[in-house]
Amino acid sequence: MSSNRTRITVAKAPVLPAQTTPEQRYWRGYTGTQLVKEHNAVSHICFNPISPHDFAITSSTRIQVFSSKTREVVKTFSRFKDTVYSGEYRFDGKLLVAGDASGLVQIFDAIQPRTLLVTINPSSHPTHVTKFHPSISTQLLTCSDDRIARLYDISQATKPIISFNDHEDYIRCGSFIEGSNLAVTGCYDGYIRIFDQRLGDEPVIKFNQESPVEDILSNNPTQLISAGGSSIKIWDITAGKLRNELNNFQKTVTCLNKNDHGILAGSLDGHVKVFDEFDWEVKFGWKFGGGVLSCGVSPDSKHFVAGLSSGLLSIKTRKTESKVKQGIKSKKSNALQKMLRGAEYKGEEEHRIITSKPQLKKLRVYEKHLNAFRWTDALDCAFKPGISRELTMTILEELKKRGKVRISLLNRDENSLENILIWFIKSIEDVRSVFIIVDFMNVIVELYGGLFDKIPILRELLKSFNKKLNSEIKKAQEAEKIKGMLQLLTAA
């Protein structure tokens, strides 16, 4: 019994590397941009840590809370006398704190809007930083332009627990280090100071940013990230030294933000870039029309928000995966169910006939010609209009493998030779098809050398082919020279 004839596999040429990485595809998923015009620069963005993760926008003399579901303003806090700074949520999402240019610090009930709970007067100078402790619900850090950072217990807010006054210029950023009692401040004198409230008001560690410090981010209990000037620096707290420096921006870096997929940084040059926190390579970036003062991604990775110095707020929302992609089949409609009723019934088992004969797919036209030894017709199929390059290469390779190149080219007229030569001229630039073209072209010149002198069209096509071939040879020679130069440089 003879076996089934093996189907011809379509040749697939090597493909170029993927143009986009998985990380790029992830960040490009943030689409559906909504632009909101504020009265002044958007200086701060903070997401509520508790679901549904609404976000507070600090701009001018008010704080606006946007719904994460509708992207519309749902609450407004406007009981400020001057420009407001640093609207921050507590870790439980119940309180919202902010300072203003008059030095006043106010704590609001984030659930019931307009409910003012605590008022603190740390200074008559602008208070740019107000930050709750990430785990202690009663501790609050404030930093003012009087060069003093203060730690408060909001249950007894008459005076601070401790004041850190070692600074020599304005303090424009501050935070707590995760999993510790350490507080860190960034000053316009170019230094980052780490304080331990248990040891007094003197810094335990000082790092030199060499530029006014704009923002600080605690990446983990032993690592600190700071932004100042056009550079970002990564510090090892335990070793007390600089680990890495990133110089990927042209202007001042203004904000830092942490996400599960990387570290975000915004700059006055209009760029927001995403860095890998392991190798610190740039994975993705956005370009905005103005300087970026604030940016952030929601804890559930649904929204990306950026605030510009022009007062423009950009909200991008990530596409949700469809139910089909998540493996959840959509329920069929009643009409479709009625139409398909009984379609899956195969009868009782004893009446079912199971056959082991494979169901062969219908042969393609060129396969029929090859199986019937019609080599000329098979070659004609390779150059028909609409045939893909891969399919043409498959037929040519199959004829060469079977040793039928000469037979398939015999008894050709002017038109069929013209189609073949035109395809060869177009494809000679592709290095993946050079060898098979040369093999067929050698046989064509041998069989029809005298015909080229008699027919002007074929003669011109042959000249074009020679010109293209010489051009490709020169390119190859130049490439070899460059390759040799590179080998010398790498060897040195």
N, C-alpha and C positions, 0 to 999 in steps of 0.2 A: 504493500500500500504506500503510495507516494505521500510525502508530507506537503503541507501548505507552503506556497511560495512566500518568501519573506518580503514584507513591504519595504519600500524605499524610504529611508529616513531623510527628511529635509535637512540640509546642512545649515547649521547656525554659526555665523561668524562671531568671533570674539566681540564682546560689547565693551563700551567705555565704562569707566567707574561711575557709580551712582552720583548724580549731580547733587543730591541732597542727602544729608545724614538723618537718622531718626530724630535727633535733637532738633534739627532745623524744621522737620515736618511737625514736630510737637509744637514749637513756638509759633509756627505759621498758622496753627489752628486757631489762634486768637484773631478773630475777624469781627465783622459787624461793628465797625468803629462808630462810636457816638461822641460828638464834639459838643462840649458845653462851655459857654463863654461866661467867665466870672468877672467881677468888677475890678479885681486886682490879681497879682501873681498868686498862683496856687503854691503855697510854701510848704504844705505838709499833707500827707495822706496816711491814714491809719485804718486798718480793717478790724472789725470787731472779731475777737478770737472765738466767739460763740456763734454757732449756726443761727441764721442763714448768712452770716458774715457781711452785714452791711458795712459801708465804708464812710468815714468822716473826712471831709475836705476842708482844710483850713485856708481861708482866703479873705483878705481885707479885714473887716471887723466882725466876722461871723464864721461859724462852723456849720456846714451843711452835711446832713447824713443822707446818703443815697441808698436806696433799696437794692439789694443784690438780685432781686427777682425782676423788678421793673426798670431799674437804672434811673429812677426818678427820685427827686428830693422828697423825703418823708418827714424829716425833722430839721429844725433850724435853731441853733443856739446863737443869739445875737446880743446877749447882755454884757457887752464889752464896751469900754470907753475909748479904746484905741485899737490899732492893728493887732490882731490876735496871732499867736504862734503855737505850734506844736500841740494840736488837739489829739490826745492819746487816750485809748481805752485801757481799763484795768484788765488783768488776765481773765477775770470772770465775766467781762462784758457789761457789768452793772453800772460802772462809773465812767465818766468822761472828764478829763482835766485839760486845762489850757491856760497859758499865760498871755499877757498882752504887753504893748509898748509902754504902758504906765507902770509896769512891774507887778500888777495884780494877778494872782493865781486863783482860778475858780474851779471848783469841782461840782459837776452836775450829775443828776440821776439820768443815766443813759436810756432807761426804759420809759420814764415819765419826762417828756421834754419840758423845758423851762423851769424845772425844779432845781434851784440852787441849794446845794447841801453845805459846802464849806468854802470859806473865803480866806485866803492867805495873802499877807503883804510882806513878802521877803525883801523887797527892795523898791526904791523909787526909780530904778533904771529898768529898761526893757528886760523881760524874762523870756528868753528864747527857748528854754528847755524845760519841759515838765514831763517826768517819766515815772510811772508806777513800777514797783519792784515786781519781777516776774513770778514770784511765789509768795511774798509776804504782802498781804492785802492792805496793810496800814502804812506802808513806807512809800514816800514820794520824794523824788530827787528834783530839785529846781536849780537852774543855772542862769545867772543874770549878767548884765553888762557891767555890774560893779565889781567883777572879777572874783565873785564868791559863788561856790556851789554849796547848796544846803540840803540836808537830809531831814525830812519831816516825818512825824507820826501824825497822820491825818485825824486820828481820834483826839489828839491834844495839839492842835495846830497853832498855839499861841507863839511858840518859839521853836526853832529847829533842834533836833537831837544833837547834831554836830554840823559845823560849818567848815568847809575846805577852802581856805583862802590863800593858797600858795601860787595862784595864777598871776600873770603879769599883763594880761590883755583880756579882751572880751571872750566869754565862754559861749560858744554857739552850738555845742553838741555834748551830750552826756548819756550814759546808760548804766545798766547793771550787767555784771558778768554772770553768765548762767551758772547755777549750782554753787554759788558762793556768797559771801558777804561783801564782795568787792564792788566799788563804784568806779567808773571811769569817766573822765572828762576830756574834751578836746578844746584847745584854746587857740586863739589867734596869734599867740606868741610862738606857735609852731610845735608845742609840746603836748603829748598825751600823758595824762597822769592817772595812776591807779591808786585808789584810796581804800584802806580797810578801817571801817568805823570803830573796830575794837582796838586799834593801835593809835588812834588820835587823828589830828587834822593834817598830818604831813603825808605826802605821797610815798607809797612803798616802792613803786616803780615809775620811772619816767622814760618815755620814748620820744625821740626827736623826729618829727615828720618833715622838718625843714621848710614847711609852708603852713599858712593858716589852716587849721584843721576844720573841715566842713561837716564831716559826719563820722560816726563810729558804729561798728557792728560787732557784737560778740558772736563769733561763729560757733565756738564750743568753749568749755571751761578753760582750755589752755591756749586758745587762739583768738586773736583780736585783729579786726580789719579796720583800717582808717583811710579816709579820703582827704587829701589836701593838695592844693595846686592841681596839676594835671595828672597826678599819679595816685595809685592805690597801693598801700603797703600792708603786708601780712606779718604780724608780730607773734612770736612764741613767748607766752607769758612765763612759762616755767623756766625757759632758758634765758629770758630777758634780752632777746635780740631779734633782729629783723630776719624773717625767713624768705620773703619774696617781695618784689616790687613790680607793679604793672604800670606800663606807660602806654596805654592804648587810646588816650584821649588828647585832643589838641587844646582844650580849655579846662577850666576848673571843674573838678568832679564834685558834685553838690549833694548826692544822696546815695545811700547803700540800702539794699534790701535782700533778705534771704528767702529762698524758696527751695522746695524739695528737688528741683531740677537745676539749681545753681544759685550763684550770687549775682544780683542785678545792680548795676551802677549807672547813674544818670549824670550828664555833664552839660555845661553851658554851650558846648558845641552842637547841641541838639541830638546827641546820640544816647540811647540806652542800650547797654551791652550786657550779655549774660555770660558769666565766667564759670568754668568747671572748677569746683572747690578742691579737686584733687591735683590736676595738672595746671590749672589756672589759664587754660586756653579759652579764647573767645568762641562760644558755641553759636551765638545768634546775636542780632542787633536790630534796633529800629532807628529810623532817622526822622526827627520832627523839625518843624519849621522854625522853632525858637529854642531858647535855652531851657533845659529840663531842671526844675528845682526839686521835684519829688516824684517817686514812682513806687509801685508795689504790686504784688500778686496776692489774691485772696488765699486764705488757708486751704480752701478746697480746690484751688487752681482753676476757678471758673472765670475770674475777671483779672485783666491787667489794666492798671490805671496809671496815667502819667500826667503830672501837672507842669505847665510851662510858665516861664517868666512873663509871657504875654497875657496871662490870665485864661488861657485855653486849657480845658480839661479833656483828655482823651481817654475814653473807656472802650476797651476791647474785650469781647466775650468769646470764650473758647467754645467750639462746636461740640455738642453732646453726641456721643456715639449712638447710632440708630439701634433699635431693638434687634435688627437682623444681625448686625455686627456683634452684638453682645450674646448671640446664641439664643435669643428669645423669639420664637416663631409668633408672628402676628396671627390673631384669630381670624379665621375665614368668615366672610359675610354669609348670611343665611341663603341668599340667592346662589352663591358659589357652592355652598354645601349641598343644596338640592341638586345642582347640576352634576356634581361629582359623586353623588350618592351611589354606592355600589361599584364605583370604578376600581376599588382596591380588592374586590371579591374575586378570588381565583378558583372558586369551587371547592368541593370536598377533597380531602387529600387523596382518597383512593381513585379519584377521577382525573387527577392532575398528572400530566405527562412531562417528565423532566428530561430534557435533552442535553447532552454534553457537547453537541456540535457548536463550535464557536460561530458567532454571527460576524462575518467579515464585512468591513466597511467597503463602500463602493470605491472602485479603483479610479484614480485620476486619469486624465487623458494621456499624459506622457507615460504613466505606468503601463497603460494598455499597449502603447506603441513599443515600449521596451520589452514587454513580455512577449509581444508578437514579432520581435526582431526587426521592427520597422525603424531603423536607426535614423534615417533621414527625417521622418516625420517627428521623431522624438526631439531631434535638434531644432526643428522648426517651432515646436512648442515652447522652447526656451526663450525665443525672441518675439513672442506675440505681445501685443500691447496689453498693459495691465499686469504682466507677470512680475512678481517681486524679484529683487536681486538675489535673495537667498534661494528661491526656486530655480532661477537660471543657473546659479552656481551648482546646485544639486544635480541638475541634468547633465551639465558639462562634466562634473566629476564622475558621474555614473558611466558616461560614455568612455571617459578615459580609463576608468577602472576595468571596464569590459574590453578595452583595446579596440574600440570602434570609432576612433576619431577620424581616421582617413575615410572609412566607408560612409560615415554620416555626412562628410563634406563633398562626396563625389557628385558629379552631374548637377552642379548648382548653376542657376542663372544669375543675371545681373542684379535683380531685385533682392533675392535671398542673400547674396553676398553683401549687398549694401546694408541690409539690416544688421548682419553680423558685425560688420566693420564699425558701424555707428555705435553699437553697444560696447565694442572693445575700446573705442576712443574715449567714451564716457567713463569707463570703469578702470582704465589703466592707472588712474591716480590712486586707486584704492590698493594698498599693499597686499590686502588679503586675497585679491583676485589676479595678481600679476602673473604667477606661475602658470595657472591654467590658461590664461589669455595667450601667453608666449607659446605654449604647446600647440594650441589651435592655430595661431598665426603662422607658425613655421610651416604647417601642413598646407594652409591656404596659399602662401607664397610659392610653395613647391608645385602645387597643382595648377594654380591660375596665374603664374608669373607672366605669361605672354598675354593674358587677357587684360591685365592692368594697363598695358601700353596702348591697347586699342580703344578702351572705354574711358572717356575723360572723368566721369564721376568716380569710378573706382580708383583712378590714378590720383585724384585729389584727396580721396579718403585715405589712401596709402601714405601720401605726403603728410597729412594731418596726424596720422598715427605715428609716423617716424618723428615728427616734431614733438609730440607729446612724450614719446618714449625718451628722446634725448633730454627733454626738460626734467623728467623724473630721474634720469641717470645723474644729471648735474646736482639735483637736490640730494640724492643719496651720497654723492661724493662730498658735498658740503657738510652733510650730517656726520659723515665719518671723520672729517677734519675737526668738527666741534667735539665729537666724542673723544678724539685723541687729546685735545686741549683739556677737556674736563678730567681725563685720566691723569694727566700731568699735574693738574691742580690738586686733585684729591690725593695723589701719591705724595706731593710735597707737604 
